[in-house]
Amino acid sequence: NILQDAPKQSDCKLKLGFILLSAGMFKEAFDCFNGIDVHLLNNDLKIQYYSLRARAHSDLADYDNNIYYSQYNNELSIKYLDSTIALCKPNSYDYLMQQGNKQVRLGDLKKPSE
């Protein structure tokens, strides 16, 4: 009997995507993330989803270290970070962490997170 609970399936896909991303298996991680319907996620899972998508693109940009693909993936990472930040409570740990991640992607390392 297969579980027909779409939010739980999405949560499992997020966790699997995290594992694959951590192992450097970018294509497989993106396949996991692409199979998730964001509309079915609660706010906390949306934050995880957008944060992981941002990390996937930033990790891939660093891995590629290529003028064309790295710039493209950095731009996507920043867009996903913006989505993450918009969902976080202002001045919460997640909010400040994602702001810091965005500053790293932008190369703005001299000022503290806002």
BANUVEX-406185 format. One line per 2 residues: number of its first residue (from 1); their letters; for each residue z, x, y of N, C-alpha, C, CB. Coordinates in nm, 3 decimals. Atoms other than C-alpha are relative to their C-alpha. Glycine has a CB too. Layout:
NUM) A) Z:X:Y:Z:X:Y:Z:X:Y:Z:X:Y  ...
//
This chain:
1) NI) 0.000:0.085:-0.118:0.000:0.000:0.000:0.000:0.090:0.125:0.123:-0.097:-0.001  0.015:-0.082:-0.121:-0.116:0.160:0.326:0.072:-0.067:0.116:-0.150:0.021:0.034
3) LQ) -0.072:0.050:-0.117:0.103:0.125:0.632:-0.101:-0.041:0.107:0.098:0.108:0.055  0.094:0.053:-0.100:-0.082:-0.091:0.884:0.065:-0.004:0.138:-0.048:-0.140:-0.040
5) DA) -0.071:-0.006:-0.126:0.135:0.010:1.181:-0.069:0.105:0.089:0.151:0.035:-0.021  0.081:-0.091:-0.082:-0.104:0.161:1.440:0.084:0.094:0.087:-0.093:-0.080:0.088
7) PK) -0.081:-0.094:-0.078:0.168:0.303:1.671:0.062:0.112:-0.085:0.110:-0.075:0.072  -0.057:-0.103:0.087:0.334:0.485:1.378:-0.109:0.095:-0.049:0.072:-0.065:-0.121
9) QS) 0.112:-0.086:0.040:-0.005:0.613:1.261:-0.035:0.096:0.113:-0.123:-0.085:-0.040  0.030:-0.085:-0.116:-0.069:0.744:1.613:0.107:0.108:0.017:-0.011:-0.085:0.128
11) DC) -0.109:-0.097:-0.009:0.272:0.912:1.617:-0.020:0.110:-0.105:0.137:-0.070:-0.021  0.026:-0.099:0.106:0.188:1.084:1.286:-0.118:0.090:0.038:-0.028:-0.071:-0.134
13) KL) 0.115:-0.079:-0.043:-0.149:1.195:1.425:0.039:0.099:0.109:-0.112:-0.091:0.050  -0.050:-0.091:-0.103:0.028:1.343:1.728:0.073:0.118:-0.062:0.092:-0.073:0.098
15) KL) -0.078:-0.105:0.066:0.264:1.538:1.504:-0.091:0.094:-0.079:0.105:-0.061:-0.093  0.095:-0.083:0.074:-0.020:1.658:1.282:-0.084:0.084:0.097:-0.091:-0.087:-0.088
17) GF) 0.076:-0.073:-0.102:-0.222:1.753:1.591:0.078:0.116:0.057:-0.042:-0.093:0.111  -0.086:-0.108:-0.049:0.073:1.958:1.719:0.003:0.115:-0.100:0.143:-0.052:0.025
19) IL) -0.003:-0.104:0.103:0.093:2.146:1.389:-0.132:0.075:-0.005:0.031:-0.061:-0.138  0.132:-0.063:0.005:-0.281:2.210:1.382:-0.024:0.087:0.123:-0.109:-0.105:-0.012
21) LS) 0.016:-0.076:-0.125:-0.282:2.323:1.745:0.084:0.127:-0.005:0.041:-0.086:0.121  -0.089:-0.116:0.010:0.013:2.555:1.681:-0.055:0.105:-0.096:0.139:-0.043:-0.044
23) AG) 0.062:-0.092:0.096:-0.184:2.708:1.393:-0.133:0.055:0.051:-0.021:-0.070:-0.133  0.127:-0.047:-0.056:-0.485:2.767:1.620:-0.122:-0.071:-0.056:-0.014:0.146:-0.023
25) MF) 0.110:0.078:0.058:-0.696:2.505:1.442:-0.044:-0.105:0.103:0.043:-0.068:-0.136  0.034:0.083:-0.116:-0.849:2.365:1.759:-0.085:-0.120:-0.036:-0.071:0.083:0.103
27) KE) 0.088:0.111:0.033:-1.128:2.152:1.614:0.076:-0.110:-0.072:-0.118:0.047:-0.086  -0.077:0.098:0.076:-0.895:1.984:1.368:0.103:-0.072:0.089:0.070:0.068:-0.118
29) AF) -0.096:0.062:-0.092:-0.634:1.924:1.641:-0.071:-0.101:0.089:0.070:0.108:0.086  0.075:0.093:-0.085:-0.895:1.768:1.870:-0.044:-0.123:-0.080:-0.122:0.069:0.062
31) DC) 0.036:0.115:0.083:-1.011:1.549:1.580:0.118:-0.096:-0.014:-0.046:0.047:-0.140  -0.121:0.085:0.008:-0.652:1.424:1.541:0.020:-0.076:0.131:0.125:0.086:-0.031
33) FN) -0.024:0.063:-0.129:-0.614:1.357:1.912:-0.106:-0.106:0.032:0.003:0.106:0.110  0.107:0.096:-0.027:-0.950:1.182:1.933:0.015:-0.128:-0.081:-0.136:0.063:-0.028
35) GI) -0.022:0.118:0.084:-0.837:0.942:1.659:0.116:-0.087:0.046:0.023:0.042:-0.141  -0.117:0.074:-0.051:-0.548:0.812:1.871:-0.044:-0.096:0.110:0.109:0.098:0.053
37) DV) 0.023:0.099:-0.105:-0.574:0.491:2.072:0.120:0.004:0.095:-0.020:-0.145:-0.061  -0.110:-0.021:-0.096:-0.364:0.577:2.379:0.064:-0.133:0.043:-0.052:0.075:0.123
39) HL) -0.052:0.130:-0.044:-0.325:0.209:2.467:0.111:-0.052:-0.092:-0.113:-0.101:0.006  -0.102:0.046:0.094:-0.106:0.161:2.158:0.130:0.079:0.009:-0.054:0.008:-0.142
41) LN) -0.116:-0.087:-0.010:0.141:0.432:2.259:0.097:-0.048:0.107:-0.043:0.143:0.029  -0.098:0.027:-0.105:0.466:0.376:2.443:-0.002:0.116:0.099:0.143:-0.020:-0.060
43) ND) 0.006:-0.100:-0.108:0.534:0.581:2.757:0.035:0.141:-0.049:0.094:-0.040:0.112  -0.040:-0.132:0.051:0.713:0.866:2.575:-0.110:0.064:-0.084:0.129:-0.010:-0.082
45) LK) 0.108:-0.054:0.083:0.431:0.903:2.323:-0.125:0.032:0.083:-0.035:-0.099:-0.111  0.110:-0.033:-0.090:0.174:0.891:2.603:0.023:0.136:0.067:-0.017:-0.110:0.107
47) IQ) -0.033:-0.129:-0.060:0.354:1.181:2.769:-0.027:0.112:-0.100:0.148:0.003:0.047  0.028:-0.099:0.104:0.342:1.372:2.440:-0.150:0.019:-0.020:0.065:-0.041:-0.132
49) YY) 0.145:-0.004:0.022:-0.025:1.284:2.392:-0.070:0.080:0.109:-0.057:-0.142:-0.007  0.069:-0.069:-0.110:-0.141:1.396:2.736:0.045:0.146:0.011:0.025:-0.072:0.132
51) SL) -0.052:-0.137:-0.003:0.083:1.704:2.723:-0.066:0.085:-0.108:0.153:-0.001:-0.017  0.065:-0.075:0.109:-0.062:1.809:2.387:-0.148:0.021:0.027:0.018:-0.073:-0.132
53) RA) 0.142:-0.017:-0.036:-0.417:1.747:2.507:-0.014:0.111:0.104:-0.061:-0.132:0.055  0.002:-0.105:-0.102:-0.343:1.964:2.811:0.021:0.137:-0.064:0.107:-0.026:0.108
55) RA) -0.028:-0.128:0.067:-0.196:2.237:2.591:-0.118:0.044:-0.085:0.125:-0.012:-0.086  0.115:-0.035:0.085:-0.492:2.221:2.352:-0.111:0.063:0.083:-0.053:-0.126:-0.073
57) HS) 0.107:-0.054:-0.084:-0.739:2.279:2.634:0.041:0.133:0.064:-0.037:-0.100:0.109  -0.042:-0.126:-0.061:-0.530:2.552:2.798:0.004:0.111:-0.105:0.137:-0.014:0.067
59) DL) 0.000:-0.100:0.107:-0.478:2.732:2.465:-0.142:0.042:-0.037:0.072:-0.054:-0.124  0.139:-0.031:0.032:-0.849:2.708:2.393:-0.065:0.084:0.111:-0.081:-0.129:-0.021
61) AD) 0.051:-0.080:-0.112:-0.931:2.842:2.741:0.046:0.144:-0.012:0.045:-0.060:0.134  -0.054:-0.135:0.017:-0.703:3.139:2.679:-0.064:0.070:-0.119:0.151:-0.005:-0.018
63) YD) 0.061:-0.058:0.121:-0.850:3.194:2.332:-0.144:0.041:0.028:0.005:-0.101:-0.117  0.142:-0.029:-0.030:-1.211:3.176:2.455:-0.013:0.118:0.094:-0.069:-0.122:0.060
65) NN) 0.005:-0.105:-0.102:-1.144:3.401:2.754:-0.145:0.026:0.044:0.064:0.131:-0.054  0.142:-0.003:-0.033:-1.497:3.321:2.868:-0.019:-0.072:0.133:-0.085:-0.067:-0.113
67) IY) 0.017:0.056:-0.136:-1.616:3.248:3.222:-0.047:-0.146:-0.003:-0.101:0.083:0.079  0.054:0.136:0.002:-1.796:2.928:3.118:0.097:-0.097:-0.068:-0.134:-0.002:-0.073
69) YS) -0.082:0.093:0.076:-1.579:2.766:2.852:0.145:-0.004:0.049:-0.003:0.036:-0.146  -0.138:-0.003:-0.047:-1.244:2.880:2.988:0.018:-0.083:0.127:0.045:0.143:0.026
71) QY) -0.009:0.079:-0.124:-1.310:2.726:3.330:-0.005:-0.150:-0.033:-0.115:0.037:0.097  0.014:0.140:0.041:-1.419:2.398:3.169:0.130:-0.050:-0.063:-0.117:-0.016:-0.099
73) NN) -0.122:0.042:0.068:-1.112:2.383:2.944:0.121:0.002:0.092:0.027:0.089:-0.120  -0.108:0.001:-0.098:-0.877:2.478:3.228:-0.004:-0.125:0.087:-0.007:0.125:0.088
75) EL) 0.014:0.122:-0.081:-1.015:2.191:3.436:0.046:-0.123:-0.078:-0.146:-0.018:0.044  -0.046:0.112:0.083:-0.961:1.949:3.147:0.152:0.004:-0.019:-0.070:0.002:-0.137
77) SI) -0.145:-0.014:0.015:-0.611:2.086:3.094:0.072:-0.054:0.123:0.038:0.148:-0.024  -0.062:0.047:-0.125:-0.526:2.019:3.459:-0.008:-0.152:0.011:-0.067:0.066:0.121
79) KY) 0.012:0.146:-0.004:-0.658:1.662:3.434:0.102:-0.066:-0.093:-0.142:-0.043:-0.040  -0.099:0.056:0.092:-0.441:1.596:3.129:0.142:0.023:0.051:-0.016:0.062:-0.138
81) LD) -0.132:-0.024:-0.059:-0.143:1.757:3.303:0.028:-0.100:0.112:0.010:0.144:0.055  -0.018:0.101:-0.104:-0.198:1.525:3.600:0.038:-0.135:-0.060:-0.128:-0.013:0.084
83) ST) -0.033:0.126:0.067:-0.192:1.228:3.362:0.143:0.003:-0.053:-0.098:-0.028:-0.115  -0.136:-0.015:0.051:0.127:1.361:3.204:0.102:-0.013:0.113:0.017:0.136:-0.071
85) IA) -0.091:0.001:-0.114:0.296:1.418:3.539:0.015:-0.141:0.057:-0.050:0.096:0.110  -0.004:0.136:-0.053:0.205:1.066:3.655:0.090:-0.091:-0.083:-0.141:-0.058:0.006
87) LC) -0.082:0.083:0.088:0.393:0.921:3.355:0.147:0.041:-0.004:-0.057:0.004:-0.140  -0.138:-0.052:0.005:0.706:1.135:3.391:0.083:-0.054:0.116:-0.001:0.155:0.003
89) KP) -0.092:0.039:-0.107:1.010:1.030:3.589:0.011:0.118:0.097:0.142:-0.040:-0.058  -0.010:-0.109:-0.099:1.021:1.230:3.915:0.128:0.081:-0.019:-0.004:-0.057:0.142
91) NS) -0.110:-0.098:0.010:1.242:1.539:3.898:0.069:0.005:-0.137:0.103:-0.032:0.103  -0.055:-0.011:0.136:1.307:1.491:3.525:-0.041:0.136:-0.058:-0.049:-0.118:-0.092
93) YD) 0.035:-0.126:0.066:1.291:1.788:3.290:-0.149:0.004:-0.033:0.084:0.019:-0.130  0.142:0.005:0.036:0.948:1.679:3.159:-0.089:0.014:0.123:-0.032:-0.131:-0.074
95) YL) 0.078:-0.005:-0.124:0.818:1.630:3.512:-0.010:0.144:0.052:0.063:-0.092:0.108  -0.001:-0.138:-0.052:0.925:1.978:3.627:-0.070:0.096:-0.094:0.144:0.046:0.023
97) MQ) 0.068:-0.087:0.095:0.802:2.140:3.307:-0.152:-0.013:0.011:0.045:-0.033:-0.143  0.144:0.021:-0.011:0.458:1.982:3.341:-0.054:0.050:0.134:-0.034:-0.149:-0.018
99) QG) 0.039:-0.056:-0.130:0.444:2.074:3.710:-0.014:0.152:-0.012:0.104:-0.036:0.111  0.007:-0.145:0.022:0.518:2.433:3.606:-0.121:0.038:-0.082:0.126:0.048:-0.069
101) NK) 0.120:-0.026:0.081:0.247:2.420:3.339:-0.127:-0.010:0.085:-0.008:-0.099:-0.117  0.116:0.016:-0.086:0.002:2.297:3.600:-0.014:0.121:0.094:0.011:-0.131:0.083
103) QV) 0.005:-0.117:-0.088:0.094:2.580:3.836:-0.052:0.123:-0.074:0.140:0.029:0.059  0.049:-0.112:0.081:0.032:2.832:3.557:-0.152:-0.012:-0.017:0.070:0.003:-0.139
105) RL) 0.144:0.021:0.019:-0.312:2.680:3.491:-0.076:0.025:0.130:-0.028:-0.143:-0.050  0.065:-0.020:-0.130:-0.391:2.693:3.864:0.015:0.144:0.048:0.059:-0.095:0.104
107) GD) -0.023:-0.138:-0.041:-0.271:3.054:3.884:0.096:0.013:0.116:-0.129:0.065:0.036  -0.095:0.003:-0.110:-0.004:2.959:4.138:0.139:0.034:-0.052:0.000:-0.137:0.071
109) LK) -0.122:-0.043:0.068:0.284:3.165:4.001:0.111:0.043:0.094:-0.032:0.111:-0.091  -0.098:-0.054:-0.093:0.468:3.262:4.319:0.100:-0.101:0.053:-0.070:0.062:0.112
111) KP) -0.095:0.097:-0.055:0.632:2.935:4.421:0.063:-0.079:-0.114:-0.070:-0.095:0.101  -0.066:0.080:0.105:0.882:2.726:4.224:-0.066:-0.138:-0.014:0.151:-0.017:0.032
113) SE) 0.054:0.134:0.023:0.782:2.392:4.072:0.063:-0.098:0.097:0.024:-0.045:-0.145  -0.049:0.103:-0.094:0.815:2.094:4.304:0.043:-0.123:-0.075:-0.107:-0.036:0.102
//
